[in-house]
Amino acid sequence: MDLSNFRKPLILIILGAALVVIGLVFKSYKLGWGIMQANNIVMLGGIIEVVAAVLAIVILIKMKK
């Protein structure tokens, strides 16, 4: 199994986790600007992590064939 196949999902997972952490910091300090409210940032980070997980699963399925 070549780890370079999982470069995109890993980058997306790291980006999603960073957004979740930033969103939680915003939430704890009650910060937010316009559309960049804490709940929106956390939700965006979670969605990106789910997309990365689905992408990794698709890559794994393609590798099995």
mmCIF file as Biopython writes it, N, C-alpha, C and O atoms, coordinates in Angstrom:
data_model
#
loop_
_atom_site.group_PDB
_atom_site.id
_atom_site.type_symbol
_atom_site.label_atom_id
_atom_site.label_alt_id
_atom_site.label_comp_id
_atom_site.label_asym_id
_atom_site.label_entity_id
_atom_site.label_seq_id
_atom_site.pdbx_PDB_ins_code
_atom_site.Cartn_x
_atom_site.Cartn_y
_atom_site.Cartn_z
_atom_site.occupancy
_atom_site.B_iso_or_equiv
_atom_site.auth_seq_id
_atom_site.auth_asym_id
_atom_site.pdbx_PDB_model_num
ATOM 1   N N  . MET A ? 1  ? 0.855   -1.173 0.000  1.0 0.0 1  A 1 
ATOM 2   C CA . MET A ? 1  ? 0.000   0.000  0.000  1.0 0.0 1  A 1 
ATOM 3   C C  . MET A ? 1  ? 0.901   1.237  0.000  1.0 0.0 1  A 1 
ATOM 4   O O  . MET A ? 1  ? 1.769   1.391  0.860  1.0 0.0 1  A 1 
ATOM 5   N N  . ASP A ? 2  ? 0.682   2.090  -0.958 1.0 0.0 2  A 1 
ATOM 6   C CA . ASP A ? 2  ? 1.472   3.302  -1.102 1.0 0.0 2  A 1 
ATOM 7   C C  . ASP A ? 2  ? 0.779   4.451  -0.377 1.0 0.0 2  A 1 
ATOM 8   O O  . ASP A ? 2  ? -0.390  4.747  -0.622 1.0 0.0 2  A 1 
ATOM 9   N N  . LEU A ? 3  ? 1.517   5.083  0.512  1.0 0.0 3  A 1 
ATOM 10  C CA . LEU A ? 3  ? 0.931   6.160  1.318  1.0 0.0 3  A 1 
ATOM 11  C C  . LEU A ? 3  ? 0.713   7.439  0.511  1.0 0.0 3  A 1 
ATOM 12  O O  . LEU A ? 3  ? -0.058  8.306  0.923  1.0 0.0 3  A 1 
ATOM 13  N N  . SER A ? 4  ? 1.383   7.563  -0.631 1.0 0.0 4  A 1 
ATOM 14  C CA . SER A ? 4  ? 1.208   8.779  -1.428 1.0 0.0 4  A 1 
ATOM 15  C C  . SER A ? 4  ? -0.194  8.862  -2.038 1.0 0.0 4  A 1 
ATOM 16  O O  . SER A ? 4  ? -0.626  9.944  -2.437 1.0 0.0 4  A 1 
ATOM 17  N N  . ASN A ? 5  ? -0.908  7.735  -2.114 1.0 0.0 5  A 1 
ATOM 18  C CA . ASN A ? 5  ? -2.289  7.748  -2.597 1.0 0.0 5  A 1 
ATOM 19  C C  . ASN A ? 5  ? -3.217  8.486  -1.643 1.0 0.0 5  A 1 
ATOM 20  O O  . ASN A ? 5  ? -4.277  8.968  -2.042 1.0 0.0 5  A 1 
ATOM 21  N N  . PHE A ? 6  ? -2.816  8.571  -0.390 1.0 0.0 6  A 1 
ATOM 22  C CA . PHE A ? 6  ? -3.665  9.171  0.640  1.0 0.0 6  A 1 
ATOM 23  C C  . PHE A ? 6  ? -3.248  10.595 0.982  1.0 0.0 6  A 1 
ATOM 24  O O  . PHE A ? 6  ? -3.608  11.107 2.042  1.0 0.0 6  A 1 
ATOM 25  N N  . ARG A ? 7  ? -2.492  11.241 0.095  1.0 0.0 7  A 1 
ATOM 26  C CA . ARG A ? 7  ? -2.024  12.595 0.373  1.0 0.0 7  A 1 
ATOM 27  C C  . ARG A ? 7  ? -3.195  13.587 0.459  1.0 0.0 7  A 1 
ATOM 28  O O  . ARG A ? 7  ? -3.255  14.395 1.386  1.0 0.0 7  A 1 
ATOM 29  N N  . LYS A ? 8  ? -4.113  13.525 -0.495 1.0 0.0 8  A 1 
ATOM 30  C CA . LYS A ? 8  ? -5.254  14.459 -0.488 1.0 0.0 8  A 1 
ATOM 31  C C  . LYS A ? 8  ? -6.156  14.258 0.724  1.0 0.0 8  A 1 
ATOM 32  O O  . LYS A ? 8  ? -6.510  15.237 1.381  1.0 0.0 8  A 1 
ATOM 33  N N  . PRO A ? 9  ? -6.548  12.998 1.049  1.0 0.0 9  A 1 
ATOM 34  C CA . PRO A ? 9  ? -7.382  12.840 2.251  1.0 0.0 9  A 1 
ATOM 35  C C  . PRO A ? 9  ? -6.681  13.293 3.534  1.0 0.0 9  A 1 
ATOM 36  O O  . PRO A ? 9  ? -7.324  13.847 4.426  1.0 0.0 9  A 1 
ATOM 37  N N  . LEU A ? 10 ? -5.377  13.065 3.633  1.0 0.0 10 A 1 
ATOM 38  C CA . LEU A ? 10 ? -4.662  13.491 4.836  1.0 0.0 10 A 1 
ATOM 39  C C  . LEU A ? 10 ? -4.630  15.011 4.955  1.0 0.0 10 A 1 
ATOM 40  O O  . LEU A ? 10 ? -4.807  15.560 6.043  1.0 0.0 10 A 1 
ATOM 41  N N  . ILE A ? 11 ? -4.404  15.685 3.832  1.0 0.0 11 A 1 
ATOM 42  C CA . ILE A ? 11 ? -4.407  17.150 3.857  1.0 0.0 11 A 1 
ATOM 43  C C  . ILE A ? 11 ? -5.788  17.673 4.238  1.0 0.0 11 A 1 
ATOM 44  O O  . ILE A ? 11 ? -5.909  18.625 5.008  1.0 0.0 11 A 1 
ATOM 45  N N  . LEU A ? 12 ? -6.833  17.040 3.690  1.0 0.0 12 A 1 
ATOM 46  C CA . LEU A ? 12 ? -8.200  17.468 4.025  1.0 0.0 12 A 1 
ATOM 47  C C  . LEU A ? 12 ? -8.526  17.214 5.491  1.0 0.0 12 A 1 
ATOM 48  O O  . LEU A ? 12 ? -9.195  18.030 6.125  1.0 0.0 12 A 1 
ATOM 49  N N  . ILE A ? 13 ? -8.063  16.099 6.035  1.0 0.0 13 A 1 
ATOM 50  C CA . ILE A ? 13 ? -8.322  15.806 7.454  1.0 0.0 13 A 1 
ATOM 51  C C  . ILE A ? 13 ? -7.621  16.830 8.338  1.0 0.0 13 A 1 
ATOM 52  O O  . ILE A ? 13 ? -8.197  17.305 9.317  1.0 0.0 13 A 1 
ATOM 53  N N  . ILE A ? 14 ? -6.382  17.169 7.998  1.0 0.0 14 A 1 
ATOM 54  C CA . ILE A ? 14 ? -5.654  18.168 8.780  1.0 0.0 14 A 1 
ATOM 55  C C  . ILE A ? 14 ? -6.339  19.530 8.683  1.0 0.0 14 A 1 
ATOM 56  O O  . ILE A ? 14 ? -6.479  20.225 9.689  1.0 0.0 14 A 1 
ATOM 57  N N  . LEU A ? 15 ? -6.765  19.910 7.486  1.0 0.0 15 A 1 
ATOM 58  C CA . LEU A ? 15 ? -7.474  21.179 7.300  1.0 0.0 15 A 1 
ATOM 59  C C  . LEU A ? 15 ? -8.783  21.196 8.083  1.0 0.0 15 A 1 
ATOM 60  O O  . LEU A ? 15 ? -9.102  22.187 8.740  1.0 0.0 15 A 1 
ATOM 61  N N  . GLY A ? 16 ? -9.540  20.101 8.016  1.0 0.0 16 A 1 
ATOM 62  C CA . GLY A ? 16 ? -10.803 20.015 8.748  1.0 0.0 16 A 1 
ATOM 63  C C  . GLY A ? 16 ? -10.602 20.095 10.251 1.0 0.0 16 A 1 
ATOM 64  O O  . GLY A ? 16 ? -11.353 20.772 10.952 1.0 0.0 16 A 1 
ATOM 65  N N  . ALA A ? 17 ? -9.576  19.393 10.743 1.0 0.0 17 A 1 
ATOM 66  C CA . ALA A ? 17 ? -9.304  19.423 12.182 1.0 0.0 17 A 1 
ATOM 67  C C  . ALA A ? 17 ? -8.889  20.821 12.629 1.0 0.0 17 A 1 
ATOM 68  O O  . ALA A ? 17 ? -9.274  21.274 13.707 1.0 0.0 17 A 1 
ATOM 69  N N  . ALA A ? 18 ? -8.103  21.503 11.796 1.0 0.0 18 A 1 
ATOM 70  C CA . ALA A ? 18 ? -7.693  22.870 12.132 1.0 0.0 18 A 1 
ATOM 71  C C  . ALA A ? 18 ? -8.902  23.799 12.182 1.0 0.0 18 A 1 
ATOM 72  O O  . ALA A ? 18 ? -9.001  24.647 13.068 1.0 0.0 18 A 1 
ATOM 73  N N  . LEU A ? 19 ? -9.825  23.637 11.226 1.0 0.0 19 A 1 
ATOM 74  C CA . LEU A ? 19 ? -11.028 24.473 11.240 1.0 0.0 19 A 1 
ATOM 75  C C  . LEU A ? 19 ? -11.890 24.193 12.467 1.0 0.0 19 A 1 
ATOM 76  O O  . LEU A ? 19 ? -12.462 25.114 13.050 1.0 0.0 19 A 1 
ATOM 77  N N  . VAL A ? 20 ? -11.983 22.936 12.856 1.0 0.0 20 A 1 
ATOM 78  C CA . VAL A ? 20 ? -12.773 22.602 14.050 1.0 0.0 20 A 1 
ATOM 79  C C  . VAL A ? 20 ? -12.157 23.241 15.281 1.0 0.0 20 A 1 
ATOM 80  O O  . VAL A ? 20 ? -12.871 23.802 16.113 1.0 0.0 20 A 1 
ATOM 81  N N  . VAL A ? 21 ? -10.834 23.162 15.408 1.0 0.0 21 A 1 
ATOM 82  C CA . VAL A ? 21 ? -10.169 23.755 16.567 1.0 0.0 21 A 1 
ATOM 83  C C  . VAL A ? 21 ? -10.336 25.281 16.562 1.0 0.0 21 A 1 
ATOM 84  O O  . VAL A ? 21 ? -10.621 25.878 17.600 1.0 0.0 21 A 1 
ATOM 85  N N  . ILE A ? 22 ? -10.161 25.900 15.406 1.0 0.0 22 A 1 
ATOM 86  C CA . ILE A ? 22 ? -10.340 27.361 15.316 1.0 0.0 22 A 1 
ATOM 87  C C  . ILE A ? 22 ? -11.781 27.738 15.660 1.0 0.0 22 A 1 
ATOM 88  O O  . ILE A ? 22 ? -12.017 28.724 16.359 1.0 0.0 22 A 1 
ATOM 89  N N  . GLY A ? 23 ? -12.734 26.963 15.177 1.0 0.0 23 A 1 
ATOM 90  C CA . GLY A ? 23 ? -14.134 27.221 15.488 1.0 0.0 23 A 1 
ATOM 91  C C  . GLY A ? 23 ? -14.436 27.088 16.971 1.0 0.0 23 A 1 
ATOM 92  O O  . GLY A ? 23 ? -15.210 27.866 17.529 1.0 0.0 23 A 1 
ATOM 93  N N  . LEU A ? 24 ? -13.818 26.096 17.609 1.0 0.0 24 A 1 
ATOM 94  C CA . LEU A ? 24 ? -14.038 25.927 19.048 1.0 0.0 24 A 1 
ATOM 95  C C  . LEU A ? 24 ? -13.403 27.060 19.855 1.0 0.0 24 A 1 
ATOM 96  O O  . LEU A ? 24 ? -13.946 27.475 20.880 1.0 0.0 24 A 1 
ATOM 97  N N  . VAL A ? 25 ? -12.259 27.558 19.395 1.0 0.0 25 A 1 
ATOM 98  C CA . VAL A ? 25 ? -11.654 28.714 20.066 1.0 0.0 25 A 1 
ATOM 99  C C  . VAL A ? 25 ? -12.562 29.938 19.890 1.0 0.0 25 A 1 
ATOM 100 O O  . VAL A ? 25 ? -12.791 30.686 20.841 1.0 0.0 25 A 1 
ATOM 101 N N  . PHE A ? 26 ? -13.072 30.136 18.682 1.0 0.0 26 A 1 
ATOM 102 C CA . PHE A ? 26 ? -14.012 31.227 18.455 1.0 0.0 26 A 1 
ATOM 103 C C  . PHE A ? 26 ? -15.223 31.087 19.368 1.0 0.0 26 A 1 
ATOM 104 O O  . PHE A ? 26 ? -15.712 32.069 19.927 1.0 0.0 26 A 1 
ATOM 105 N N  . LYS A ? 27 ? -15.698 29.857 19.510 1.0 0.0 27 A 1 
ATOM 106 C CA . LYS A ? 27 ? -16.893 29.620 20.324 1.0 0.0 27 A 1 
ATOM 107 C C  . LYS A ? 27 ? -16.614 29.923 21.799 1.0 0.0 27 A 1 
ATOM 108 O O  . LYS A ? 27 ? -17.453 30.506 22.486 1.0 0.0 27 A 1 
ATOM 109 N N  . SER A ? 28 ? -15.450 29.530 22.275 1.0 0.0 28 A 1 
ATOM 110 C CA . SER A ? 28 ? -15.153 29.748 23.689 1.0 0.0 28 A 1 
ATOM 111 C C  . SER A ? 28 ? -14.954 31.234 24.004 1.0 0.0 28 A 1 
ATOM 112 O O  . SER A ? 28 ? -15.263 31.683 25.108 1.0 0.0 28 A 1 
ATOM 113 N N  . TYR A ? 29 ? -14.436 31.996 23.029 1.0 0.0 29 A 1 
ATOM 114 C CA . TYR A ? 29 ? -14.254 33.428 23.238 1.0 0.0 29 A 1 
ATOM 115 C C  . TYR A ? 29 ? -15.408 34.259 22.690 1.0 0.0 29 A 1 
ATOM 116 O O  . TYR A ? 29 ? -15.383 35.489 22.741 1.0 0.0 29 A 1 
ATOM 117 N N  . LYS A ? 30 ? -16.413 33.574 22.169 1.0 0.0 30 A 1 
ATOM 118 C CA . LYS A ? 30 ? -17.599 34.231 21.616 1.0 0.0 30 A 1 
ATOM 119 C C  . LYS A ? 30 ? -17.219 35.251 20.539 1.0 0.0 30 A 1 
ATOM 120 O O  . LYS A ? 30 ? -17.677 36.394 20.549 1.0 0.0 30 A 1 
ATOM 121 N N  . LEU A ? 31 ? -16.367 34.803 19.608 1.0 0.0 31 A 1 
ATOM 122 C CA . LEU A ? 31 ? -15.936 35.638 18.495 1.0 0.0 31 A 1 
ATOM 123 C C  . LEU A ? 31 ? -16.706 35.269 17.239 1.0 0.0 31 A 1 
ATOM 124 O O  . LEU A ? 31 ? -17.381 34.240 17.192 1.0 0.0 31 A 1 
ATOM 125 N N  . GLY A ? 32 ? -16.601 36.107 16.232 1.0 0.0 32 A 1 
ATOM 126 C CA . GLY A ? 32 ? -17.222 35.824 14.950 1.0 0.0 32 A 1 
ATOM 127 C C  . GLY A ? 32 ? -17.370 37.101 14.146 1.0 0.0 32 A 1 
ATOM 128 O O  . GLY A ? 32 ? -17.625 38.180 14.681 1.0 0.0 32 A 1 
ATOM 129 N N  . TRP A ? 33 ? -17.200 36.937 12.828 1.0 0.0 33 A 1 
ATOM 130 C CA . TRP A ? 33 ? -17.324 38.075 11.936 1.0 0.0 33 A 1 
ATOM 131 C C  . TRP A ? 33 ? -18.209 37.688 10.783 1.0 0.0 33 A 1 
ATOM 132 O O  . TRP A ? 33 ? -17.844 36.818 9.992  1.0 0.0 33 A 1 
ATOM 133 N N  . GLY A ? 34 ? -19.350 38.302 10.665 1.0 0.0 34 A 1 
ATOM 134 C CA . GLY A ? 34 ? -20.251 38.052 9.548  1.0 0.0 34 A 1 
ATOM 135 C C  . GLY A ? 34 ? -20.654 36.598 9.442  1.0 0.0 34 A 1 
ATOM 136 O O  . GLY A ? 34 ? -21.250 36.036 10.362 1.0 0.0 34 A 1 
ATOM 137 N N  . ILE A ? 35 ? -20.322 35.987 8.304  1.0 0.0 35 A 1 
ATOM 138 C CA . ILE A ? 35 ? -20.688 34.592 8.090  1.0 0.0 35 A 1 
ATOM 139 C C  . ILE A ? 35 ? -19.743 33.632 8.821  1.0 0.0 35 A 1 
ATOM 140 O O  . ILE A ? 35 ? -20.059 32.453 8.981  1.0 0.0 35 A 1 
ATOM 141 N N  . MET A ? 36 ? -18.591 34.132 9.261  1.0 0.0 36 A 1 
ATOM 142 C CA . MET A ? 36 ? -17.607 33.290 9.927  1.0 0.0 36 A 1 
ATOM 143 C C  . MET A ? 36 ? -17.895 33.179 11.426 1.0 0.0 36 A 1 
ATOM 144 O O  . MET A ? 36 ? -17.065 33.543 12.260 1.0 0.0 36 A 1 
ATOM 145 N N  . GLN A ? 37 ? -19.064 32.680 11.745 1.0 0.0 37 A 1 
ATOM 146 C CA . GLN A ? 37 ? -19.422 32.437 13.132 1.0 0.0 37 A 1 
ATOM 147 C C  . GLN A ? 37 ? -18.832 31.106 13.574 1.0 0.0 37 A 1 
ATOM 148 O O  . GLN A ? 37 ? -18.482 30.274 12.737 1.0 0.0 37 A 1 
ATOM 149 N N  . ALA A ? 38 ? -18.720 30.902 14.860 1.0 0.0 38 A 1 
ATOM 150 C CA . ALA A ? 38 ? -18.069 29.711 15.396 1.0 0.0 38 A 1 
ATOM 151 C C  . ALA A ? 38 ? -18.763 28.431 14.947 1.0 0.0 38 A 1 
ATOM 152 O O  . ALA A ? 38 ? -18.095 27.473 14.558 1.0 0.0 38 A 1 
ATOM 153 N N  . ASN A ? 39 ? -20.086 28.401 14.996 1.0 0.0 39 A 1 
ATOM 154 C CA . ASN A ? 39 ? -20.807 27.193 14.605 1.0 0.0 39 A 1 
ATOM 155 C C  . ASN A ? 39 ? -20.589 26.858 13.136 1.0 0.0 39 A 1 
ATOM 156 O O  . ASN A ? 39 ? -20.467 25.687 12.778 1.0 0.0 39 A 1 
ATOM 157 N N  . ASN A ? 40 ? -20.540 27.876 12.285 1.0 0.0 40 A 1 
ATOM 158 C CA . ASN A ? 40 ? -20.317 27.647 10.857 1.0 0.0 40 A 1 
ATOM 159 C C  . ASN A ? 40 ? -18.923 27.086 10.600 1.0 0.0 40 A 1 
ATOM 160 O O  . ASN A ? 40 ? -18.754 26.210 9.752  1.0 0.0 40 A 1 
ATOM 161 N N  . ILE A ? 41 ? -17.926 27.583 11.325 1.0 0.0 41 A 1 
ATOM 162 C CA . ILE A ? 41 ? -16.565 27.105 11.140 1.0 0.0 41 A 1 
ATOM 163 C C  . ILE A ? 41 ? -16.444 25.651 11.580 1.0 0.0 41 A 1 
ATOM 164 O O  . ILE A ? 41 ? -15.827 24.841 10.890 1.0 0.0 41 A 1 
ATOM 165 N N  . VAL A ? 42 ? -17.028 25.321 12.720 1.0 0.0 42 A 1 
ATOM 166 C CA . VAL A ? 42 ? -16.992 23.940 13.204 1.0 0.0 42 A 1 
ATOM 167 C C  . VAL A ? 42 ? -17.710 23.017 12.236 1.0 0.0 42 A 1 
ATOM 168 O O  . VAL A ? 42 ? -17.225 21.921 11.956 1.0 0.0 42 A 1 
ATOM 169 N N  . MET A ? 43 ? -18.856 23.440 11.721 1.0 0.0 43 A 1 
ATOM 170 C CA . MET A ? 43 ? -19.601 22.622 10.772 1.0 0.0 43 A 1 
ATOM 171 C C  . MET A ? 43 ? -18.807 22.424 9.483  1.0 0.0 43 A 1 
ATOM 172 O O  . MET A ? 43 ? -18.767 21.313 8.953  1.0 0.0 43 A 1 
ATOM 173 N N  . LEU A ? 44 ? -18.184 23.467 8.976  1.0 0.0 44 A 1 
ATOM 174 C CA . LEU A ? 44 ? -17.377 23.360 7.762  1.0 0.0 44 A 1 
ATOM 175 C C  . LEU A ? 44 ? -16.209 22.397 7.968  1.0 0.0 44 A 1 
ATOM 176 O O  . LEU A ? 44 ? -15.910 21.587 7.090  1.0 0.0 44 A 1 
ATOM 177 N N  . GLY A ? 45 ? -15.553 22.482 9.115  1.0 0.0 45 A 1 
ATOM 178 C CA . GLY A ? 45 ? -14.460 21.560 9.421  1.0 0.0 45 A 1 
ATOM 179 C C  . GLY A ? 45 ? -14.930 20.119 9.495  1.0 0.0 45 A 1 
ATOM 180 O O  . GLY A ? 45 ? -14.245 19.218 9.013  1.0 0.0 45 A 1 
ATOM 181 N N  . GLY A ? 46 ? -16.087 19.892 10.089 1.0 0.0 46 A 1 
ATOM 182 C CA . GLY A ? 46 ? -16.641 18.538 10.168 1.0 0.0 46 A 1 
ATOM 183 C C  . GLY A ? 46 ? -17.008 17.990 8.806  1.0 0.0 46 A 1 
ATOM 184 O O  . GLY A ? 46 ? -16.778 16.814 8.522  1.0 0.0 46 A 1 
ATOM 185 N N  . ILE A ? 47 ? -17.578 18.836 7.962  1.0 0.0 47 A 1 
ATOM 186 C CA . ILE A ? 47 ? -17.947 18.403 6.612  1.0 0.0 47 A 1 
ATOM 187 C C  . ILE A ? 47 ? -16.698 18.049 5.814  1.0 0.0 47 A 1 
ATOM 188 O O  . ILE A ? 47 ? -16.687 17.054 5.090  1.0 0.0 47 A 1 
ATOM 189 N N  . ILE A ? 48 ? -15.651 18.853 5.939  1.0 0.0 48 A 1 
ATOM 190 C CA . ILE A ? 48 ? -14.403 18.565 5.231  1.0 0.0 48 A 1 
ATOM 191 C C  . ILE A ? 48 ? -13.809 17.242 5.707  1.0 0.0 48 A 1 
ATOM 192 O O  . ILE A ? 48 ? -13.284 16.477 4.898  1.0 0.0 48 A 1 
ATOM 193 N N  . GLU A ? 49 ? -13.883 16.964 6.998  1.0 0.0 49 A 1 
ATOM 194 C CA . GLU A ? 49 ? -13.365 15.694 7.515  1.0 0.0 49 A 1 
ATOM 195 C C  . GLU A ? 49 ? -14.173 14.509 6.986  1.0 0.0 49 A 1 
ATOM 196 O O  . GLU A ? 49 ? -13.598 13.466 6.676  1.0 0.0 49 A 1 
ATOM 197 N N  . VAL A ? 50 ? -15.480 14.649 6.880  1.0 0.0 50 A 1 
ATOM 198 C CA . VAL A ? 50 ? -16.310 13.575 6.337  1.0 0.0 50 A 1 
ATOM 199 C C  . VAL A ? 50 ? -15.981 13.336 4.864  1.0 0.0 50 A 1 
ATOM 200 O O  . VAL A ? 50 ? -15.890 12.192 4.421  1.0 0.0 50 A 1 
ATOM 201 N N  . VAL A ? 51 ? -15.805 14.420 4.112  1.0 0.0 51 A 1 
ATOM 202 C CA . VAL A ? 51 ? -15.438 14.281 2.701  1.0 0.0 51 A 1 
ATOM 203 C C  . VAL A ? 51 ? -14.088 13.572 2.575  1.0 0.0 51 A 1 
ATOM 204 O O  . VAL A ? 51 ? -13.914 12.722 1.702  1.0 0.0 51 A 1 
ATOM 205 N N  . ALA A ? 52 ? -13.144 13.914 3.433  1.0 0.0 52 A 1 
ATOM 206 C CA . ALA A ? 52 ? -11.834 13.266 3.402  1.0 0.0 52 A 1 
ATOM 207 C C  . ALA A ? 52 ? -11.945 11.781 3.726  1.0 0.0 52 A 1 
ATOM 208 O O  . ALA A ? 52 ? -11.263 10.963 3.108  1.0 0.0 52 A 1 
ATOM 209 N N  . ALA A ? 53 ? -12.793 11.424 4.685  1.0 0.0 53 A 1 
ATOM 210 C CA . ALA A ? 53 ? -12.975 10.009 5.028  1.0 0.0 53 A 1 
ATOM 211 C C  . ALA A ? 53 ? -13.593 9.242  3.870  1.0 0.0 53 A 1 
ATOM 212 O O  . ALA A ? 53 ? -13.173 8.125  3.569  1.0 0.0 53 A 1 
ATOM 213 N N  . VAL A ? 54 ? -14.589 9.834  3.218  1.0 0.0 54 A 1 
ATOM 214 C CA . VAL A ? 54 ? -15.212 9.174  2.062  1.0 0.0 54 A 1 
ATOM 215 C C  . VAL A ? 54 ? -14.200 9.020  0.934  1.0 0.0 54 A 1 
ATOM 216 O O  . VAL A ? 54 ? -14.155 7.981  0.276  1.0 0.0 54 A 1 
ATOM 217 N N  . LEU A ? 55 ? -13.392 10.045 0.709  1.0 0.0 55 A 1 
ATOM 218 C CA . LEU A ? 55 ? -12.368 9.974  -0.330 1.0 0.0 55 A 1 
ATOM 219 C C  . LEU A ? 55 ? -11.357 8.869  -0.028 1.0 0.0 55 A 1 
ATOM 220 O O  . LEU A ? 55 ? -10.944 8.145  -0.934 1.0 0.0 55 A 1 
ATOM 221 N N  . ALA A ? 56 ? -10.959 8.736  1.229  1.0 0.0 56 A 1 
ATOM 222 C CA . ALA A ? 56 ? -10.027 7.680  1.613  1.0 0.0 56 A 1 
ATOM 223 C C  . ALA A ? 56 ? -10.647 6.300  1.408  1.0 0.0 56 A 1 
ATOM 224 O O  . ALA A ? 56 ? -9.967  5.374  0.965  1.0 0.0 56 A 1 
ATOM 225 N N  . ILE A ? 57 ? -11.923 6.159  1.724  1.0 0.0 57 A 1 
ATOM 226 C CA . ILE A ? 57 ? -12.608 4.874  1.521  1.0 0.0 57 A 1 
ATOM 227 C C  . ILE A ? 57 ? -12.677 4.534  0.042  1.0 0.0 57 A 1 
ATOM 228 O O  . ILE A ? 57 ? -12.467 3.382  -0.339 1.0 0.0 57 A 1 
ATOM 229 N N  . VAL A ? 58 ? -12.970 5.521  -0.797 1.0 0.0 58 A 1 
ATOM 230 C CA . VAL A ? 58 ? -13.023 5.289  -2.248 1.0 0.0 58 A 1 
ATOM 231 C C  . VAL A ? 58 ? -11.655 4.860  -2.764 1.0 0.0 58 A 1 
ATOM 232 O O  . VAL A ? 58 ? -11.564 3.964  -3.603 1.0 0.0 58 A 1 
ATOM 233 N N  . ILE A ? 59 ? -10.590 5.492  -2.271 1.0 0.0 59 A 1 
ATOM 234 C CA . ILE A ? 59 ? -9.243  5.115  -2.692 1.0 0.0 59 A 1 
ATOM 235 C C  . ILE A ? 59 ? -8.932  3.687  -2.256 1.0 0.0 59 A 1 
ATOM 236 O O  . ILE A ? 59 ? -8.333  2.926  -3.016 1.0 0.0 59 A 1 
ATOM 237 N N  . LEU A ? 60 ? -9.330  3.318  -1.049 1.0 0.0 60 A 1 
ATOM 238 C CA . LEU A ? 60 ? -9.100  1.955  -0.572 1.0 0.0 60 A 1 
ATOM 239 C C  . LEU A ? 60 ? -9.851  0.924  -1.415 1.0 0.0 60 A 1 
ATOM 240 O O  . LEU A ? 60 ? -9.315  -0.138 -1.731 1.0 0.0 60 A 1 
ATOM 241 N N  . ILE A ? 61 ? -11.077 1.241  -1.769 1.0 0.0 61 A 1 
ATOM 242 C CA . ILE A ? 61 ? -11.868 0.319  -2.593 1.0 0.0 61 A 1 
ATOM 243 C C  . ILE A ? 61 ? -11.235 0.165  -3.966 1.0 0.0 61 A 1 
ATOM 244 O O  . ILE A ? 61 ? -11.181 -0.941 -4.505 1.0 0.0 61 A 1 
ATOM 245 N N  . LYS A ? 62 ? -10.753 1.270  -4.540 1.0 0.0 62 A 1 
ATOM 246 C CA . LYS A ? 62 ? -10.108 1.189  -5.855 1.0 0.0 62 A 1 
ATOM 247 C C  . LYS A ? 62 ? -8.808  0.390  -5.794 1.0 0.0 62 A 1 
ATOM 248 O O  . LYS A ? 62 ? -8.445  -0.286 -6.756 1.0 0.0 62 A 1 
ATOM 249 N N  . MET A ? 63 ? -8.112  0.467  -4.670 1.0 0.0 63 A 1 
ATOM 250 C CA . MET A ? 63 ? -6.853  -0.262 -4.533 1.0 0.0 63 A 1 
ATOM 251 C C  . MET A ? 63 ? -7.093  -1.757 -4.422 1.0 0.0 63 A 1 
ATOM 252 O O  . MET A ? 63 ? -6.254  -2.549 -4.853 1.0 0.0 63 A 1 
ATOM 253 N N  . LYS A ? 64 ? -8.216  -2.155 -3.856 1.0 0.0 64 A 1 
ATOM 254 C CA . LYS A ? 64 ? -8.527  -3.581 -3.699 1.0 0.0 64 A 1 
ATOM 255 C C  . LYS A ? 64 ? -8.784  -4.261 -5.030 1.0 0.0 64 A 1 
ATOM 256 O O  . LYS A ? 64 ? -8.540  -5.459 -5.178 1.0 0.0 64 A 1 
ATOM 257 N N  . LYS A ? 65 ? -9.282  -3.490 -6.012 1.0 0.0 65 A 1 
ATOM 258 C CA . LYS A ? 65 ? -9.642  -4.084 -7.298 1.0 0.0 65 A 1 
ATOM 259 C C  . LYS A ? 65 ? -8.452  -4.324 -8.161 1.0 0.0 65 A 1 
ATOM 260 O O  . LYS A ? 65 ? -8.590  -4.821 -9.279 1.0 0.0 65 A 1 
#
